[in-house]
Amino acid sequence: MTFNDFHFEKDLMEGLDSMGFSKPTPIQEQAIPVIMNNRDIIACAQTGTGKTAAYLLPIINKLSKKPSDFVNTLIIAPTRELAIQIDEALQGFAYFAPVSCIAIYGGNDGFSFEQEKKALTQGANIIVATPGRLISHLNMGYVKMQHLEHLILDEADRMLDMGFSLDINKIIGFLPKQRQTLLFSATMPPKIRTLAKHILVSPEQINISLSKPAEGVLQGAYVVYNSQKQELLKGLLKGKDLASIIVFSSTKDNVKQLERELLKLKFNVSAIHSDLEQEKRNEVLRDFKNRKIQTLVATDILSRGIDVDSIGLVVNYDVPGDAEDYIHRVGRTARAESTGIALTFINPEDQRKFKKIEELIGSEVKKLPLPEGMGPGPEYNPEKNEGKPRKRY
Ligand code: AMP
């Protein structure tokens, strides 16, 4: 199958050509015809599958066919980073099409709020927004949604995890009941099914990814004590001429400390975490994408939805608390069918958690020997290592 089979408008095909896309991914093959047919969708798909283009392309095509002066489509995403990324993809695909768009996300100054307000009152065709910031605008009353035809919820499971459930309902209260709604989620817990029941009408179900990392990822793990982690990481990073590396840690204190330690050793590294101003976060991400920064140390903010091409190595400095987050973190590498390596450090307290991850992905991750000179690591015995300190009597 090629993109020609969808019979897209000429200006959209030009956009696709300029982005270098030739063949649709499986989710695009399945979702695009359904969306072009005006049906609602509930799609289970991880990032890395091409889900963004799966919903953007048919929407842009409809707008190319029938240009609008009003807000036509609302895309809601959980984080600013994801909103920016969707907006960037949109600008690429729609470069030659008569489509205007704006990204609306919190954390900027009053000037951007005014700019957003202007775009919203003038009726940008596609709005990409994080929930909180959009509500601030909606509450002021100047956003006219009566011509809206499409609502898209991206990373819906993440939004509910982040506590946006009420916000989403509130936003939906501003929208016409007659609309096409597309719900994308990496996982399908019961709360997503409940949300879907409320907001979708006879949806087509699309299930692309079982909860498994993309096929091209080589996964491995080191069983270590906490005191061995820093040395192991330094050893792994040394001499690697990979273009891009991400190190994930669950806490921002760890992230900050690792950045300091690696900078001392003259690694080309930068950190990203929620204490950074939005401007700075954008700058770090930009430099990482442009390969000015080789290694990014990040909290989970980055593990979902952020699209950086060809990350050669992902290191989980600790085991993510949520097994689904493992798949998201590991999903940063081997995107769109390239290959990559994902290595996880497992300390004794995390062994149980890691076992759960192995159960979720349905295979055992190879435990690698520690490099010479590091001394022995702990035994890998998830049954014995409870994950919580034992009770003292
Ligand atoms: P997503 O899952 O939407 O985050 O997309 C993952 C990556 O795959 C992005 O870098 C996209 O630009 C890329 N991508 C999506 N669809 C295609 C396609 N049909 N051909 C080539 N690359 C694609």
Residues whose N, C-alpha, C, O or C-beta is under 5 A from the ligand:
A	BS01	AMP	F21 S22 K23 P24 T25 Q46 T47 G48 T49 G50 K51 T52 A53 D307 R335 A336
